[in-house]
């Protein structure tokens, strides 16, 4: 199936209403809720699954939507504008309601740079750090343990599986099954099912994102392209094996400028590779860690070898906020054998001949790129992440209004919002928003009525191709990795010590085994 993707040109992000957010998706990778943790896997495809409750939560139909609720989130930049917009519209739709929005992290610093008539916004990290995250998690812990807390809690940095196991988040299965106004087939059901934990739907993702793979066809012969076109799913190790001979053909010994397989640094590639098979190393549901059997250390050494061979970038990645317009433009011209692209860029990829540009990325020169497929982990795991997801606090005294607001966030009205960055989970909203994006109406000034105009034949071709390709890529998704930001931080810090040469792979592995075991036993 991969052979149908013959589009070849610039992949650009069309994620936010300003170029600030486009660079944000490049420099930050928007991995805020990245694939970290226990695998939540569901193979029912598009079919909803019936309740098998860990904590039996029953929806009571017929309640009145009135009163005050509070929504709490850590990640200000991803959530605040969307929630503010939704709260205003919800209060207008349901007189007598009040929606309070609480955010914790500071908005990042934004600096502009202009080079050669082009302006780009560089996003700094602000207060998005480990201490601030810990403070927020402690705040949520204290509130929930005392029987209080916000009615709706964003599933951003919190270890939500702990709250599920302690009965502090509602199982939404019965809400989704018994509420006649919530029609499950209006949504991409595999996205919901993949997010289940112990067969329960303890949070509602309202958008989703994923990575797709592309390769530079100018660097591969026809015979070398064949396995990339005939298969849809790959591991990073498979890609590197397939790229070894093309790499040798293109790069001459002793040449200063070598074409790398991936335009990323060693620790970035390691993070991608070990997360392919996260459940092999850490089982959050069973609270077990398996890092000392040699596989984790071997993977560290393997990535170091890739760096030594020149397959990836040498050195370490610049800190967030050190990006410059010059570096951004320079990297856009670089050639790489492979690229792992965010789904934010898919529309631009398939719109290569259009004069309209939906954004720009620093992924490298993509003049001759062809889509190969997606990354697959052990046991056929094909993961996704999201920008926004929400859980319902079991302590809430106004569950009816809280559930109504969560439904509203997933409604067609809110899913077409420009402030929703990921792919809508609402099917009708996705179709509408894509058309608005293609015509350019989505980016018109605030206050203008968004109403789809009839697509031209060229726009219709782009639309149909995008919906087809997106559908094929999305249908393969079957997994969400539960995040734990504490585990993320532990691993990132120790792995950095290996790649900077201060510790061996065995030392790093032993330390991680002990620290994560201790954390999971608490």
N, C-alpha and C positions, 0 to 999 in steps of 0.2 A: 504493500500500500504506500510505502514511503515514496515510491516513484511518481506519484501524482503531484508531489509538491515541486513543481518546476519553477516557481517564482524565485527570483534571484536578487534582490537588491537591498537597499538600506532597510534595516530593521529599526523602527523608531518607536519610542514610548508615546502613548496618547493618554497618559494616566491622569493628569491633573489639568486644571484650567490655566496654569501658568508654567513657564519653563522651569521655575524653581522646583516644581515637583518632578519634572522630567529628570533633572540632574539628580534629585534625591533618589529616584529609583535606580540610577546608575551608580552613584557613589556609595549609597547605603545598602543597595541591593534589596532594601525593604524586606529584610529577613527577620524583622521584629517578631514574627510568629513562625519562625522557620521550622523546618522539619527536624525536630529534636524530640526524642523520647520514645515511649512505648508505642508500638504499632497498633493503630485502630484499623482493622481490616474488614471489609464487607464485600462479599462477592455476589450480592444479589442484583448488581447492575442497577437498572432503573426501577426495580420493584421495591416498594416500601416493605420494611419488616415489622412484624407485630411485636408488642411489648413483651419483654422479659426483664422485669424491673429489678434493679438492685435495691433501690429505695422506692417503694410503691408510691407514686404520685398520681392522684386522680384529678382530672379536669372536671370542673363543675359548670356545665353549660348554663347559659341564661343569666349570668351575672351582669350587673350594670357597670358600664365603663364610666366611672366618676372618680373624683378624689385626686390625691397627690401621690406621685411616685418619684423615685430618684434613680438615676443611672450613674454608675461609677466606672471610670476607666483610668488607666495609667497613661496610655499613649495618646497625648494631646493631638499631635499632628495628624494621626490617622483617623481619629474619632470625632474631635470637637465640632468642626464645621458641619459635618453630616448630622450629628446628633442635635445641634442647635437648630438646623433647618427642619429636621424631623419633629422636634418638640413643638416648634411654632405651628407647623401644619397639623399636628395631632391635636393640639389644643383648640385649633379652629374647627376641626372636624368633630371633636367631642367637647362641647362647652361644659364647663364644670370640672375640667381636668387641669392638672398642673404637672409639668414634667421638669424636674430639676436635673441639670447635667453637672457632674463633678469630674474634673480631670486633675491629674496629679503632676505629670511631668511638665517642664517648661517648654515653650515653643523654642525651636533651635534658632541660632543666629543665622541671619541671611545676609550675604555680601554679594554685591554685583561686580562683575568684571566685564569690560568692553575691549575687544580686540578686533581690529579690522572691520569695524562696523557691526560686529555681532556681540550681543549681550547675553551673559549667562549668569544665573544665580547660584552661588555656592552655599550649600547648606552646612552649617556647623552642627556639632553634636549637642550643644546646650547642656542641660542637666541630666540627659539620658545616660545615667551611669549606674554601676552596681549598687551603690549606697542608696540612691534614690529608689531603685527598684525594690531593694530590701525593705526600705521604709514603707513603701506602698503595700507590699505583701504583708508586712506586720500589721499594718492598719486594717487590712481586710480580715486577717486572721482574728484580730482582737474583736472586731465588730461581729463576725459570724459566731465566734465562740460565746459571745455574750447574748446571742439571740437577736442581734440587730443587723445593721448593714443596709446598703442600698438595695432597692427592690430588684434591680437588674444590674448584673456585674459583667463588664466586658472581659472576655477570655483572651486577654493579651499577654500579660507577664505572670499571671497568677498560676500556681500549680493546681489547676482545677481538679485533677484526679483525686487530690487529698480531700477536697470539699465534697466530692461525690462519695468517697468512701466513708466520710463522717456524716453523710445525710444532709448536707447543707446546701445542695443544689437540687432543684426539682428535676425529675425525669420528665422530659417533655413528650414522651411517647403518647400518653393518653391525651394530652393537649392537642397534638397534631392529628390523632385518630378520631377524637370525639367532637372536635370543633368543626361544624359543618361549613363554616366560612373559610376554613383553611383547606384548600384543595391541593393535596400533596402532588398531584400530577402537573400542577402549574410550575413546578420547580424541578431542578436537576436532582433527582432523588439519590443518585449515587454519591453526590457530594454530601448530602445529609447522612446517608448510611455509613459512609467511610469514616465519619466523625463520631460514630457510636463508641461508647466505652462500656464494657461488660454488658453489651446489648442494649444499653440505655442511651437515649438522646438527651445528654445533659447540657448541651449548648446548641445554639442555632447559628451556623455560619450564614452570613447574608451576602457573601461574595466569595470568590476563590481565585487563586492564581497558581501557576505551575510553570516549570521550565520546559522548553522544547529545544532540541538539538539541531544545529545546522552545520554544514561543512562547506568549505571553499572548493568548488568543483575545479577551479583552475589549478589546484595543487595536487589533484588526483587524476590518474589516467582513467580511461573508461572501465578497464577491468578492476581497478582499485576502488572505483565508485560502486561497483555492483553490489557488494554485501551491504553497503550503506543504504542503497536504494531498495534492496529486497527485504530488509528487516525494519521493524518499527521500534524495537525496544533494545537498549544496550546498557551495559555497565560502563563506567569510565575506563576500567581496565581493558575491556573489549575494544573500545575506541582507540586507546593508545596502541594496542596490538595491531589493529587495522591501519594505524597511521605510521607505523615504524618504517616501512619501506618507502612510502611517499615522502616521509621526512628525510630519509637518506638521499632520495632522488633530487629533492629540491635544495637541500642545504649541502654546500661543499665544505669539506674540512678546511679550517683555517680562515673562512670568511668571517668578517666582523659581524655583519648583520644576519642573524639566523632567524628563520621563520619558525615560531614556536607552535606547538600543537594547541595549547590553550593560552589565552592572554591573561592568566591569573597566576598568583604566587603559590608557593608550596602549601602554606597553611590553609589557604582557600580551597585548593584541590583536595587536601586531606579531609577537610570538613565535609566536602561533597561526597567523597568516597566512603567514609565511615558511616555517614548517615544513610547511604544506600541500604545498609544492612544493620540499622540501629538495633533491631530486636535481637540480633546475634550477640550483641555486647551488653545491652541493658534491657531488662524486663521490668518496667515500672509496675505493671499490674501485680507481678509476683514479688516485687521489691528485691530483685537479684541482679548482680553484676558479674560479667564474665569477660574481664579484660586481660587476665594473666595466663591465657592458654597459648599465647604466642602470636595469635592472629592480629591483634591490635598493634603490637610492637612491629610485626612484619609489615603492616600497612604503613606505619610511620617511616620505616626504612625504605620501602618501595617508593614513596612519594619523594623522599630525599634523593633517591637514585634518579627519578624523573627530572628533578631539578638539575642534578649534576650532568645529565645527558642533554640538557637544553630544551627539554620538551615543554617547560613552563618558564615563567618569568623568574629571574634570579633576584635574590634579596627578599625584602619584606614590603608589604603594602604600606603606602603612606597613611598616616592617620587621617580620619575623617575631618574634612574641613581644609585640608591642605591642597585640595584640587585647584587647578587653575584652568583658565580658558585655553592657554597654550597646550597644557597636557591633555585636556579634553579633545581638542581638535587634532592633536598629534596622534592620539590613540585611535581616532576614527579612521585614520589612513593605514594603520597597521594591518598586516595580513596574519591570520591564524588558521590552522587546519580546521579547528572545531570551535564552536561557540555554544554555550548554554545560555539561551535567550529567555527572558521573562515573557510570559504571555501578554504583558502590556504592549509588547512590540509587534505582536502577530499581525495586526491590521496593516501596519506600515509595510511589513514584509510582503504581504500579498497585494499591496497597492503600489508596486514599484514603478509603474508607468504613469501614475497620476501626478499632476503638477502640485496638488495639495500635499503638504507634508504634515504628518500628525505629530511630529516630534523628532528628537534626535537622541542617539545613545553614543556612548564611547566604547561600544563592544568591538570595534575594529572595522576594517573595510569589508563590506558585505555585498560588494558588487556582483560576485559570482556564487553567492551562497544558495544552497538547496537544503530544504528541511529533511532531516534524517528520521526523526522520531522523538522518543523520550527516554529518560533514564529509568531502568528497572532494577530493583534490588532483589534479594533472595525471595524465593517463593512467589515471584510475579508481582512484587510490590511496586505500584506506580503511585507516588504520593502527590498531594497538593498542599498548599498553605492558603491562608486567607488574610485579608486586610482587617476584617471586622467579624466578630462573633460574640454572642451574648448568652449568658446563663441567667436563670431565674432563682433568686434567693428563696430557699425554703422558709426563711423567717418572715418573708414579706406578708404584710397584713392587707395588701391590695393586689393579690395575684391576678384578678380579673383584668384590671387596668394595665398591669405590668405585661401580661401576655398579649393584650390588645396592642400595646406599643411595640412589642417584639414582632408581632405579625405585620404591623404597619411598616416597620423597617424593611421587611421582606416583600412589601407590596409593590405593584408596578409603579405606583406614584413615586415612591422613594427610591426604588431600584434604578430609575432613569436619572437620578441626581448626578450632577457632575462631581459632587463631593464623595460619592462612592467610588473608590479607586479601582477595586478589583472587578472581575467579571461577575455580573449579576447572577444570582441563583434563580431568579424569576425569569422564565423562558420568554414571556412576552416583553418584559423590560429589556432583556438582552437584544431582541430583534429591534425594538424601538430605539434604544440607545445607540446601537450600531449604525442605524440609518442616520440618526442625528449627527453622529461622528463623521460619517462619510460625506454628508452634505456640508459639514462645517457649522451647523446650527448649534451643536452642543457647546461650542466655545464662544457663542455670542454673549454680549454684555448681560450681566444680571438684570432681571426684570423683563427681558424679552420673553415672549411666550414661545415655548418649545413645542412646535408642531411639525411633524414630518411632512416634507414636501415630496412630490413624486420624484423618484430617482431617475436619472438619465440611464440610458442603456449601459454606458460605461460604469456608472456607479452601481447599477444593479448587478453587473458581472462581478464587481469587487465584493459586493454584499453576499452574493450567493457563494462565492468561493470561500470567503472568510467563514461564513456560517458552516459550510461543509467541513473545512479543515478544523475549525475550532471544535465542532461536534465530534469528529473522529479522535482528536487528541483528548478531549474531555471524557469521552466514553471509556477510555482506558483507565481513568483514575479509579482507584479502589482503596486508598489508604490515606489516613491522616496520622502524623506522628505527634503524640502528646508532648507538649513542651514543658520543661522545667527549667526556669531561668537560672536557678542555682547550679544545677548540673551543667548547664551550658557554660556558665562562668568558670566553674572548676576545670572543665575540660579545656576550654580556650586558653586559660592561663598556663596550664601545665604543658600543653602541646606547644605553645610558643617557646617554652624553655628547650624543647627538643630542636626546633627549627633555628633557634639562635645559637645552638651549639653548647648551651650550658648544662644540659642533661642528656643522658643516653635514652634510647627508646625504652629499655628495660626499667630504668629509674622512673621515667614518666609513667609507664604503665603501672608499676607497683604503687606509686603515690595515688594515681587515679583510682585504682581498685580499692584502696583503703579509704580514701576520702568519700567516694560515692557510696560504698557499703555503709559507712557511718551515717551519712546523710539519709539514706533510704531506711535505715533502722530507727531513726528518730521518731 
